[in-house]
Amino acid sequence: MAKDSALRGPWLCCVVAALAASVSPAAEALGMNWGTQATHPLSPKIVVQMLKDNGIKKVKLFDADQGTLGALAGTDIEVMVAIPNVLLDLMTDSDNARDWVRHNVSRYHFDGGVNIKYVAVGNEPFLASYNGTFDKVTLPALKNIQNALNDAGLSDVKATVPLNADVYNSPKDKPVPSAGTFRPDITDLMTEMVDFLAKNGAPFTVNIYPYLSLYLSDDFPVNFAFFDGGADPVVDNGNSYTNVFDANFDTLVSALKAVGHGDLPIVIGEVGWPTDGDKHATYVYAQRFYTGLLKRLAANVGTPLRPNKYMEVYLFGLLDEDIKSVAPGAFERHWGVLRFDGQPKFPMDLTGQGQNTMLAPAKDVQYLPKTWCVYNANAKDTSKLAENVNFACTFADCTALGFGSSCAGMDAIGNASYAFNMYFQVQNQKDEACDFQALAVPTQTDPSTDTCHFPIQIAAASSTSSGHRRHSAGSLGAAALLVLALIQLFMLH
């Protein structure tokens, strides 16, 4: 999932997500985004069982991993497989597109196999911050993949392109949903794409993130990000909007209408709320957001421009991912409604009935021993403490230490301990991973506080003992810089 920090205006949030339940009709329309950018991902079999235990009937993937699809076989869970952006150029060749469909769709999509419903061609390829990198290859790739599906007798599988909400907007002089149009630099491209989707009976897929409206603007009214009222309404041609999701969605409806396809089906590819890494990314806000969204979906009220319309929605996301890029913000690693180990964070009723129930947790999860790594109170030379914290936070996830985050209230020693422990866990608790030039020691006493959880990593067969190799350069970020400032202050005293 990518984010554009330049998004402006009350209707433009950003990207994507999904879930499902078992009882209400709305639950049948719910799906979940299953991302796997983690140093220690849960095994696909455990995740699929968890999906089944929670009645989740749809899942959206970000690739076509063989192990994941194998675990989904025979479950009847509807699946959206994906072609990453880096492969779009290859898909402009029709032979490559046919090969991809044969290996990643035909191979699995049969009775008793994987119930593949969609192929996601790229992920937000027209994001403004990409500066047109994928503009020339996405539509040819989409056409080739859909044609390959049709030629393979798989016309029931629809190719679509999950798009960031920044592909449409309303003008500054008329910032209302009814004035929505596609972004001027891609209007012709979007018009041709929408025509192709309509011709093939495929939906328009969009990622909408009310959280980002709040994150990107201190002036954004907090209540307008949620569904439970309290916000001053925006009135547009007699329609009253009390939340940014409806306003954003109807801006898209207007943009589609402007190019002659106002009735094109829309799939919400991602929508959700993170729980850490920012002052607005909290369990309380996340629960408030999901409770309101799920009640709305269960009531099937739609939006002012599409009232009482079935809405297919994928929540973002299923699990926290500790090696996602933090370029958009530290919250990127905390979108899961479940922790990295498949344990629920807060009550969530997928039926939309507002019951105070927890999601079913992952079963049979194996953990590393109950050993943590903390600052060595007997350390004799602390001159290299900042340097070692820098190292730990570059190769492990320290985003919970940032301003407004769950672990922000600790002192310098607590911050150093948290950083050391995160690295120690990523490295599978290797003895040499808890030394840091004699500044750290292992302990069997849990150093967690009331607000800051020091995790024990799962023992996954696919875990890596060199997780730092999978991080992008410069992942230190603002959270670690704050930690270093505290460490340096400590050293001065």
C-alpha positions as CSV (number, residue, x, y, z in Angstrom):
1,M,0.0,0.0,0.0
2,A,1.4,3.4,-1.0
3,K,0.4,6.8,0.3
4,D,0.7,10.2,-1.2
5,S,1.6,12.8,1.4
6,A,0.6,15.5,-1.0
7,L,-3.1,14.7,-0.9
8,R,-5.3,17.7,-0.3
9,G,-8.9,18.4,0.3
10,P,-11.6,16.9,2.5
11,W,-12.6,14.2,0.0
12,L,-9.1,12.8,-0.7
13,C,-8.0,10.2,1.8
14,C,-6.0,7.4,0.2
15,V,-5.7,3.7,-0.1
16,V,-7.4,0.4,0.8
17,A,-8.7,-2.9,2.9
18,A,-11.2,-5.6,3.9
19,L,-12.9,-8.3,6.2
20,A,-15.9,-10.6,6.5
21,A,-18.4,-12.2,8.9
22,S,-20.9,-15.0,8.9
23,V,-24.4,-14.0,9.8
24,S,-25.6,-10.7,8.3
25,P,-25.9,-10.2,4.5
26,A,-23.3,-7.4,4.9
27,A,-20.9,-9.9,6.2
28,E,-21.0,-11.7,2.9
29,A,-19.7,-8.6,1.2
30,L,-16.8,-8.2,3.6
31,G,-13.2,-9.2,2.8
32,M,-9.8,-8.8,4.3
33,N,-6.5,-7.7,2.9
34,W,-3.8,-10.2,3.8
35,G,-0.4,-8.6,3.6
36,T,2.8,-10.5,4.4
37,Q,5.6,-7.9,4.7
38,A,6.8,-9.3,8.0
39,T,10.0,-10.8,9.3
40,H,8.1,-13.7,10.8
41,P,4.9,-14.2,8.9
42,L,2.3,-16.7,10.2
43,S,2.1,-19.8,8.1
44,P,-0.6,-19.6,5.4
45,K,-2.4,-22.6,7.0
46,I,-2.8,-20.8,10.3
47,V,-4.0,-17.7,8.6
48,V,-6.6,-19.5,6.5
49,Q,-7.9,-21.3,9.5
50,M,-8.2,-18.0,11.3
51,L,-10.1,-16.6,8.3
52,K,-12.5,-19.5,8.5
53,D,-12.9,-19.2,12.3
54,N,-14.0,-15.6,11.8
55,G,-16.4,-16.3,8.9
56,I,-14.3,-14.2,6.5
57,K,-15.4,-15.2,3.0
58,K,-13.2,-12.9,0.9
59,V,-9.5,-12.2,0.9
60,K,-7.4,-9.8,-1.1
61,L,-3.7,-10.7,-1.7
62,F,-0.8,-8.6,-2.9
63,D,0.8,-11.4,-5.0
64,A,0.0,-14.9,-6.2
65,D,2.2,-16.8,-3.7
66,Q,2.0,-20.6,-4.2
67,G,1.9,-21.4,-0.5
68,T,-0.8,-18.9,0.2
69,L,-3.0,-20.1,-2.7
70,G,-2.4,-23.8,-1.7
71,A,-3.7,-23.1,1.8
72,L,-6.8,-21.4,0.3
73,A,-7.6,-24.3,-1.9
74,G,-10.9,-26.1,-1.1
75,T,-12.1,-23.3,1.3
76,D,-14.4,-21.5,-1.1
77,I,-13.0,-18.2,0.2
78,E,-13.2,-15.7,-2.7
79,V,-9.7,-14.5,-3.6
80,M,-8.2,-11.5,-5.3
81,V,-4.8,-12.4,-6.5
82,A,-2.4,-9.7,-7.5
83,I,0.3,-8.7,-10.0
84,P,2.8,-6.4,-8.3
85,N,3.7,-3.1,-10.0
86,V,7.2,-4.3,-10.8
87,L,5.7,-6.9,-13.2
88,L,3.3,-4.6,-15.0
89,D,5.8,-3.9,-17.8
90,L,6.1,-7.6,-18.5
91,M,2.4,-7.9,-18.7
92,T,2.3,-5.5,-21.7
93,D,3.4,-8.5,-23.7
94,S,0.4,-10.7,-24.4
95,D,2.4,-14.0,-24.2
96,N,3.7,-13.0,-20.8
97,A,0.2,-12.2,-19.7
98,R,-1.1,-15.6,-20.9
99,D,1.8,-17.3,-19.0
100,W,1.0,-15.5,-15.8
101,V,-2.7,-16.4,-16.0
102,R,-1.8,-20.1,-16.7
103,H,0.6,-20.3,-13.8
104,N,-1.3,-18.2,-11.2
105,V,-5.0,-18.5,-12.1
106,S,-5.8,-21.5,-14.3
107,R,-3.5,-23.7,-12.2
108,Y,-5.7,-23.1,-9.1
109,H,-9.1,-22.0,-10.3
110,F,-11.2,-25.1,-10.6
111,D,-13.9,-27.0,-8.6
112,G,-12.3,-27.9,-5.3
113,G,-9.4,-25.5,-6.0
114,V,-9.1,-21.8,-5.2
115,N,-12.1,-19.6,-5.7
116,I,-10.4,-16.8,-7.6
117,K,-12.8,-13.9,-8.3
118,Y,-10.4,-11.0,-9.2
119,V,-7.0,-10.3,-10.5
120,A,-5.5,-7.1,-9.2
121,V,-3.4,-5.6,-11.9
122,G,-0.9,-3.5,-10.0
123,N,-1.5,-1.6,-6.7
124,E,-2.2,2.1,-6.9
125,P,-0.1,2.5,-10.1
126,F,-1.3,6.0,-10.8
127,L,-0.4,7.4,-7.4
128,A,0.7,11.0,-8.0
129,S,3.9,10.5,-6.1
130,Y,5.0,7.8,-8.7
131,N,5.3,10.6,-11.2
132,G,3.8,8.6,-14.1
133,T,6.1,5.6,-13.7
134,F,3.3,3.1,-14.5
135,D,1.0,5.2,-16.5
136,K,1.9,3.7,-19.9
137,V,2.0,0.1,-18.9
138,T,-1.0,-0.4,-16.5
139,L,-3.8,-0.2,-19.1
140,P,-2.1,-2.5,-21.6
141,A,-1.4,-4.9,-18.8
142,L,-5.0,-4.8,-17.7
143,K,-6.2,-5.5,-21.2
144,N,-3.8,-8.4,-21.7
145,I,-4.6,-10.0,-18.4
146,Q,-8.4,-9.8,-19.0
147,N,-8.1,-11.1,-22.5
148,A,-5.9,-13.9,-21.3
149,L,-8.5,-14.8,-18.7
150,N,-11.2,-14.8,-21.4
151,D,-9.2,-16.9,-23.8
152,A,-8.5,-19.4,-21.0
153,G,-12.2,-19.8,-20.4
154,L,-12.0,-17.9,-17.2
155,S,-14.2,-14.9,-18.1
156,D,-15.9,-15.2,-14.7
157,V,-12.6,-13.9,-13.2
158,K,-12.4,-10.1,-13.6
159,A,-9.2,-8.1,-13.9
160,T,-9.3,-4.8,-12.0
161,V,-6.8,-2.1,-10.9
162,P,-6.8,-1.1,-7.2
163,L,-6.4,2.7,-7.3
164,N,-5.5,5.3,-4.8
165,A,-8.3,7.9,-4.1
166,D,-6.0,10.5,-5.5
167,V,-7.0,9.6,-9.1
168,Y,-10.1,11.8,-8.6
169,N,-10.8,15.0,-6.9
170,S,-13.1,18.0,-6.8
171,P,-11.9,21.5,-7.8
172,K,-10.7,23.9,-5.1
173,D,-13.4,26.4,-6.0
174,K,-16.1,23.8,-5.6
175,P,-14.9,21.1,-3.1
176,V,-18.1,19.0,-3.1
177,P,-18.7,15.4,-4.2
178,S,-21.0,16.3,-7.1
179,A,-18.1,18.2,-8.7
180,G,-15.8,15.1,-8.8
181,T,-13.7,14.4,-11.8
182,F,-10.6,12.3,-12.6
183,R,-7.3,14.0,-12.1
184,P,-6.5,16.1,-15.2
185,D,-3.2,14.5,-16.0
186,I,-4.8,11.1,-16.3
187,T,-8.3,11.9,-17.4
188,D,-7.9,10.3,-20.9
189,L,-6.2,7.2,-19.4
190,M,-8.9,6.8,-16.8
191,T,-11.7,7.2,-19.3
192,E,-10.2,4.4,-21.5
193,M,-9.7,2.2,-18.5
194,V,-13.2,2.7,-17.2
195,D,-14.6,1.9,-20.7
196,F,-12.7,-1.3,-20.7
197,L,-13.8,-2.3,-17.2
198,A,-17.4,-1.7,-18.1
199,K,-17.1,-3.6,-21.3
200,N,-15.8,-6.7,-19.4
201,G,-18.2,-6.4,-16.4
202,A,-15.3,-5.7,-14.1
203,P,-15.5,-3.3,-11.1
204,F,-13.6,-0.1,-10.4
205,T,-11.5,-0.8,-7.3
206,V,-10.5,2.1,-5.0
207,N,-8.7,2.4,-1.7
208,I,-10.2,5.0,0.7
209,Y,-8.6,6.0,4.0
210,P,-10.4,8.5,6.2
211,Y,-7.5,8.1,8.7
212,L,-5.2,9.8,6.3
213,S,-7.4,12.9,6.0
214,L,-6.9,13.3,9.7
215,Y,-3.2,12.4,9.6
216,L,-2.4,14.9,6.8
217,S,-4.2,17.9,8.2
218,D,-4.3,19.2,11.7
219,D,-7.3,21.3,10.6
220,F,-9.4,18.3,9.5
221,P,-12.4,17.9,11.8
222,V,-11.9,14.7,13.8
223,N,-15.5,13.6,13.9
224,F,-15.8,13.8,10.1
225,A,-13.4,10.8,9.9
226,F,-16.0,8.6,11.7
227,F,-19.5,7.3,11.1
228,D,-21.1,8.0,14.5
229,G,-22.3,11.6,13.9
230,G,-21.0,14.7,15.7
231,A,-19.6,16.3,12.6
232,D,-21.0,19.4,11.0
233,P,-22.6,18.2,7.7
234,V,-21.5,19.3,4.3
235,V,-24.5,19.9,2.1
236,D,-24.2,19.3,-1.6
237,N,-27.2,19.6,-4.0
238,G,-29.5,18.7,-1.1
239,N,-27.4,15.7,0.0
240,S,-25.9,15.9,3.5
241,Y,-22.5,14.4,4.2
242,T,-21.5,13.7,7.8
243,N,-18.3,11.6,7.1
244,V,-15.4,11.7,4.7
245,F,-15.9,8.2,3.5
246,D,-19.3,8.9,1.9
247,A,-18.0,12.2,0.5
248,N,-14.9,10.5,-1.0
249,F,-17.0,7.6,-2.4
250,D,-19.5,10.0,-4.0
251,T,-16.7,12.1,-5.5
252,L,-15.7,8.9,-7.3
253,V,-19.3,8.3,-8.4
254,S,-19.4,11.8,-9.9
255,A,-16.1,11.2,-11.7
256,L,-17.4,8.0,-13.2
257,K,-20.6,9.7,-14.2
258,A,-18.5,12.4,-15.9
259,V,-17.0,9.8,-18.2
260,G,-20.3,8.1,-19.0
261,H,-20.2,5.2,-16.4
262,G,-22.0,6.5,-13.3
263,D,-23.4,3.0,-12.6
264,L,-20.1,1.1,-12.8
265,P,-19.7,-1.3,-9.8
266,I,-17.2,0.0,-7.2
267,V,-15.2,-2.3,-4.9
268,I,-13.5,-0.8,-1.8
269,G,-10.1,-2.5,-2.1
270,E,-8.8,-1.1,1.2
271,V,-10.3,0.8,4.1
272,G,-9.1,0.7,7.7
273,W,-7.5,2.5,10.7
274,P,-4.0,1.9,12.1
275,T,-3.4,1.4,15.9
276,D,0.1,2.7,16.5
277,G,2.8,5.0,15.1
278,D,0.9,8.3,15.3
279,K,-1.2,10.2,17.8
280,H,-4.4,9.4,15.9
281,A,-3.4,5.8,15.4
282,T,-4.9,4.2,18.5
283,Y,-7.0,1.2,19.5
284,V,-9.8,3.5,20.7
285,Y,-10.0,5.3,17.3
286,A,-9.7,2.1,15.3
287,Q,-12.5,0.4,17.3
288,R,-14.7,3.5,16.8
289,F,-14.0,3.6,13.1
290,Y,-14.7,-0.1,12.5
291,T,-17.8,-0.2,14.7
292,G,-19.3,2.7,12.7
293,L,-18.2,1.3,9.3
294,L,-19.5,-2.3,10.0
295,K,-22.8,-0.9,11.3
296,R,-23.2,1.1,8.2
297,L,-22.5,-1.9,5.9
298,A,-24.9,-4.1,7.8
299,A,-27.6,-1.5,7.5
300,N,-27.0,-1.4,3.7
301,V,-27.8,2.3,3.5
302,G,-25.1,3.2,0.9
303,T,-24.2,6.8,0.2
304,P,-26.3,9.7,-1.0
305,L,-25.4,9.1,-4.6
306,R,-25.8,5.3,-4.3
307,P,-28.3,4.7,-1.6
308,N,-29.2,1.2,-0.5
309,K,-26.5,-0.3,-2.8
310,Y,-24.6,-3.5,-2.1
311,M,-21.0,-2.5,-1.2
312,E,-18.1,-4.9,-1.5
313,V,-15.4,-3.9,1.0
314,Y,-12.0,-5.2,1.9
315,L,-10.7,-4.1,5.3
316,F,-7.1,-3.2,5.6
317,G,-5.7,-5.1,7.1
318,L,-5.6,-8.5,8.7
319,L,-2.2,-8.5,10.4
320,D,0.5,-6.0,11.4
321,E,3.6,-6.1,9.1
322,D,6.9,-5.1,10.7
323,I,8.9,-4.5,7.5
324,K,6.5,-2.3,5.5
325,S,8.0,0.9,4.3
326,V,7.6,3.7,6.8
327,A,8.0,6.4,4.2
328,P,4.3,7.5,4.4
329,G,4.4,7.3,8.2
330,A,5.3,5.1,11.1
331,F,1.6,3.9,11.3
332,E,2.2,1.8,8.1
333,R,3.3,-1.2,10.2
334,H,0.2,-1.1,12.4
335,W,-2.9,-1.5,10.1
336,G,-3.8,-5.0,11.3
337,V,-7.0,-5.7,13.2
338,L,-4.8,-8.5,14.6
339,R,-1.3,-8.3,16.0
340,F,1.6,-9.8,14.0
341,D,0.9,-13.1,15.8
342,G,-2.8,-13.2,15.0
343,Q,-4.1,-12.1,18.4
344,P,-7.0,-9.6,18.3
345,K,-6.4,-6.0,19.4
346,F,-9.9,-4.8,20.4
347,P,-13.5,-6.0,20.2
348,M,-14.9,-6.2,16.7
349,D,-18.2,-7.5,15.5
350,L,-18.1,-8.3,11.8
351,T,-21.8,-8.7,11.6
352,G,-22.2,-5.0,12.3
353,Q,-24.6,-5.6,15.2
354,G,-22.3,-3.7,17.6
355,Q,-21.7,-6.7,19.9
356,N,-18.7,-6.5,22.2
357,T,-17.0,-9.6,20.8
358,M,-13.4,-10.3,20.0
359,L,-12.2,-11.9,16.7
360,A,-11.1,-15.5,16.9
361,P,-7.3,-15.6,17.4
362,A,-4.8,-17.5,15.4
363,K,-4.4,-21.1,16.7
364,D,-1.4,-23.2,17.2
365,V,1.1,-20.3,17.1
366,Q,4.5,-21.2,18.3
367,Y,6.6,-18.6,20.0
368,L,10.3,-18.1,20.7
369,P,11.2,-18.6,24.4
370,K,10.1,-16.0,27.0
371,T,13.3,-14.1,26.8
372,W,13.7,-10.4,26.3
373,C,16.8,-8.2,25.6
374,V,17.1,-5.0,27.7
375,Y,19.6,-2.3,28.6
376,N,22.4,-3.5,30.8
377,A,22.2,-1.4,34.0
378,N,25.8,-2.4,34.8
379,A,27.2,-1.1,31.5
380,K,30.5,0.7,32.1
381,D,30.8,2.5,28.8
382,T,27.7,4.2,27.4
383,S,29.4,6.3,24.8
384,K,28.2,4.1,22.0
385,L,24.6,3.7,23.2
386,A,23.1,6.1,20.6
387,E,25.1,4.3,17.9
388,N,23.8,0.9,19.0
389,V,20.2,2.1,19.3
390,N,20.5,3.5,15.8
391,F,21.6,0.1,14.5
392,A,18.8,-1.7,16.3
393,C,16.1,0.6,15.0
394,T,17.5,0.5,11.4
395,F,17.1,-3.3,11.3
396,A,14.0,-3.7,13.5
397,D,10.7,-2.0,14.0
398,C,10.9,0.9,16.5
399,T,7.8,2.8,15.2
400,A,6.0,2.3,18.6
401,L,8.5,4.7,20.1
402,G,7.5,7.7,18.0
403,F,5.6,10.8,19.2
404,G,2.0,9.9,20.1
405,S,2.7,6.1,19.9
406,S,2.1,3.4,22.5
407,C,5.7,3.4,23.8
408,A,6.4,7.1,23.6
409,G,6.2,7.7,27.4
410,M,9.3,5.8,28.4
411,D,12.6,7.2,29.5
412,A,15.8,6.8,27.5
413,I,16.7,3.5,29.2
414,G,13.2,2.2,28.4
415,N,13.6,3.3,24.8
416,A,17.0,1.6,24.4
417,S,15.6,-1.6,25.9
418,Y,12.7,-1.6,23.5
419,A,15.0,-1.1,20.5
420,F,17.4,-3.8,21.7
421,N,14.5,-6.2,22.2
422,M,13.0,-5.6,18.9
423,Y,16.3,-6.4,17.2
424,F,16.8,-9.5,19.4
425,Q,13.4,-10.9,18.5
426,V,13.9,-10.2,14.7
427,Q,17.1,-12.1,15.0
428,N,15.4,-15.1,16.6
429,Q,16.9,-14.4,20.0
430,K,20.4,-15.3,18.9
431,D,22.9,-14.8,21.8
432,E,25.0,-12.4,19.8
433,A,21.9,-10.3,19.0
434,C,21.7,-9.2,22.6
435,D,25.0,-7.7,23.3
436,F,25.3,-4.3,21.6
437,Q,28.9,-3.9,22.8
438,A,28.0,-5.0,26.4
439,L,25.1,-2.5,26.6
440,A,22.4,-5.1,26.6
441,V,21.6,-8.3,28.5
442,P,18.9,-11.0,28.1
443,T,16.3,-11.3,30.8
444,Q,13.3,-13.6,31.6
445,T,11.5,-10.8,33.3
446,D,8.9,-9.1,31.0
447,P,9.9,-5.4,30.7
448,S,6.5,-4.4,29.3
449,T,4.7,-1.4,30.9
450,D,1.0,-0.6,31.1
451,T,1.1,1.1,27.8
452,C,4.1,-0.4,26.0
453,H,4.2,-4.1,25.0
454,F,7.6,-5.7,24.5
455,P,6.8,-8.6,22.2
456,I,8.1,-12.1,22.0
457,Q,8.4,-13.1,18.3
458,I,6.7,-16.1,16.8
459,A,8.8,-19.0,15.8
460,A,7.9,-19.3,12.2
461,A,9.4,-21.7,9.7
462,S,9.7,-18.9,7.3
463,S,11.3,-16.4,9.7
464,T,14.6,-14.9,8.8
465,S,17.6,-14.5,11.1
466,S,18.8,-11.6,8.9
467,G,15.6,-9.6,8.7
468,H,17.7,-6.4,8.2
469,R,18.5,-7.5,4.7
470,R,14.9,-7.0,3.8
471,H,14.6,-3.5,5.0
472,S,15.0,-0.5,2.7
473,A,17.8,1.9,3.5
474,G,17.0,4.8,5.7
475,S,14.3,3.1,7.6
476,L,15.4,4.7,10.9
477,G,12.7,7.4,10.6
478,A,11.4,10.0,13.1
479,A,10.7,7.5,15.8
480,A,14.3,6.3,16.1
481,L,15.5,9.9,15.8
482,L,13.4,10.8,18.9
483,V,14.9,7.8,20.7
484,L,18.4,8.9,19.8
485,A,17.7,12.4,21.1
486,L,16.6,10.9,24.4
487,I,19.7,8.6,24.5
488,Q,22.0,11.5,23.9
489,L,20.3,13.6,26.6
490,F,20.8,10.6,29.0
491,M,24.5,10.4,28.1
492,L,25.0,14.1,28.9
493,H,23.9,13.4,32.4
